[in-house]
Amino acid sequence: MEDCLAKKVEITVSEAEKRTGRNAMNMQETYTAYLIETRAVESQSEGQCAPVDSLWRRYSEFELLRNYLSVTYPHIVVPPLPEKRADFVWHKLSADNMDPDFVERRRIGLENFLLRVASHPVLCQDKICYSFLTQEGGWKEMVNETGFQLKADSRLKALNATFRVKNPDKRFTELKHYSDELQSVISHLLRVRARVADRLYGVYKVHGNYGRVFSEWSAIEKEMGDGLQSAGHHMDVYAASIDDILEEEEHYADQLKEYLFYAEALRAVCRKHELMQYDLEMAAQDLTSKKQQCEELATGTVRTFSLKGMTSKLFGQETPEQREAKLKVLEEQIQEGEEQLKSKNLEGRDFVKSAWADIERFKEQKNHDLKEALISYAVMQISMCKKGIQVWTNAKECFSKM
Amino acid sequence: DTSLAEVNSFSSSVPISPSSMINQYKLEDEPELRDLFITVDDPESHITAIETFITYRVVTKTSRSEFDSSEYEVRRRYQDFLWLKSKLEEAHPTLIIPPLPEKFIMKGMVERFSEEFIETRRKALHKFLNRIADHPTLTFNEDFKIFLTAQAWELSSHKKQGPGLLSRMGQTVRAVASSVRGGGVKNRPEMFTEMNNYMEAFSQKINVLDKIAHRIYKEEREYFHEMKEYGPIHTLWSASEEDIAESLKGVASCIDKCCKATEKKMAGLSENLLPILHEYVLYSEILMGVLKRRDQIQGELDSKVDANKKADKDLFSEEIGKLEDKVECANNALKADWDRWKQNMQCDMRSTFTNVAENNLRYYEECLATWESFLASQTVELHMEEDSEDRP
């Protein structure tokens, strides 16, 4: 972590702005642009305020960056972006992407994404990453020039393909299983949390009706009037308090959502390993069968049934020259194959080593972050209870004076 | 406090909630003067060839000399309560007779003989009899005494006496006719117009409050159902974790405890606030009826006075004198009972809403303690971790 970008540069996504422009099909569109500000940390410690560099980026450019990083560093658990569309919405929240609350939460999520990338020992060193933060114009072209798109397509295919690996690394199999469980349990949790929030909202808001009726009722009462009126006021306060409470909880939900999406990134690394392992096994299998073919040709024995063998028996055998030529080709292929196998093996081992290092780093980060999130949830509940106690103590006093 | 001890000593198979006993106490400012204690409990279902019905046990304990015994136990069905109420209305047309629970409750789609329905009804019947017992006039009503003491066959033979159905119907027809003619409103004293206005406004408010209270109960119940699902997800999650398993289980346990506290809060609402608001919804109807009957009595006088004027001679002076007395009695009775009713209403509202506040306080305090102890356990862990990191 010594040389990571986050320690040298302060990064914020400070503003969000609505823009209109023309899209690829020359149709008018509205989108939100986010202001990224960077400021060198070192000069700050000298008591001077360093100049702020800033540029505007939209969500699709963040997506491009992330895709590039996922493809270029398949062994890294790449930090996820905040959700593209509002999901797990409860009735008060808007599912509209242009809704100011959604935009605000997205701004925070994008800042979090940049901070995660900047504090990652490997990712922060990437040049494309650096120029995302510093070079407004021409960045897209720079990314496309890396040619990562080709790898991106095959990667997408691989992530979704089904194939069977004979000897996977057990740790990755377990990890993939874990990432599936994590995804499933967090989405279930978020769904129910949204429903709980909805219901809690209902309970609080209906109490607001007390306020109105008490106030009207107090008008026809003499002795009870004051008590009713002031109690009604406290009921209004109670009803209004739920808005802030649930807004805060939304941040907690966002923290969980980050790890929901992280689970996908984790799964991608496991799949990459599977793919490499499968590739390796196929290459080894191919090599073995070529060696066998070689042996058969050389000794003239047919150990395995092959259509070619049958046809040659039926229609006559090849000439010695033909056999020589075939043997030569095979021997070349075998040599190539052996070299490829060696390098694939090396690649595989390197991948496992570096992936596992990042996975360990990720595990520690996840445990720390989730524990803190749970603690912050408890703090929120405590604050909500204290507010409730305050309001109902006041209300009780008013009622007792009725 | 011997009177309280007396009541407690016979609390039998069906315990009466202490809060309802306290409510009874608050009805009168001089509880030591109470000499009539009534409980309604032990619903029993009876199946005959024609019908199925429920009877309730009514136990009376008294030190009054008018009663032959100091303790009575009888069984009564809803019909008997209806009979008592109509007798009281007949005898005291301008007194505020306490409300009876309704015949059916359609809105909750509660089955006629479901446990919930029977219990709600039993509590309301208990309230009804005790309100009568606490009323300075009604408590000495003869039919009331018979209701409390007569055996089943005695009661049915007594019921058959008294003005027949036809004469009662005639009374109702005349009353309705008089009210249609706007009888009694012209010369209505200012005080009763104020009462009318108040009751119209009160009736509207109490109905809205009743709806709000039911809505709150419904929302709490929905919240409770979601919370029941919420906690266990954390436990499920903890099964795939190591480091954060304990924290997750802690959160699960906190949510479950808060869930149970919500259940308690709901019970408090249904035991206290909902029945009281409902009672006062019924009371507002009763009061409008009482005011109408007063107007009718006034109307009788007014129409006789008009008839007298038209006749030119003092034909009806004797009748008018009697009617004037009747009006004065009715007005005084109503005025006194109105004041008493208002005081009781204020008392009931104060204690009920205070109880609601206390319920909520208890809920929040319980939840607070739960989360605070979870937080403490987490920070202890954090400190332990920090300590172990510091060590070489």
Interface residues (C-beta under 8 A of the other chain):
Chain A: Y178 E181 L182 V185 I186 H188 L189 V192 R193 R195 V196 D198 R199 L200 G202 V203 V206 H207 N209 Y210 V213 E216 W217 A219 I220 E223 M224 G227 A231 N367 L370 K371 L374 I375 Y377 A378 V379 Q381 I382 C385 K386 G388 I389 W392 T393 A395 K396 F399 S400 M402
Chain B: Y198 A201 F202 K205 V208 L209 I212 R215 I216 E219 E220 E222 Y223 E226 M227 E229 Y230 I233 H234 L236 W237 S240 D243 I244 S247 L248 G250 V251 C254 C258 Q346 M349 R350 F353 T354 V356 A357 E358 N360 L361 Y363 Y364 E365 C367 L368 W371 E372 F374 L375 Q378 T379
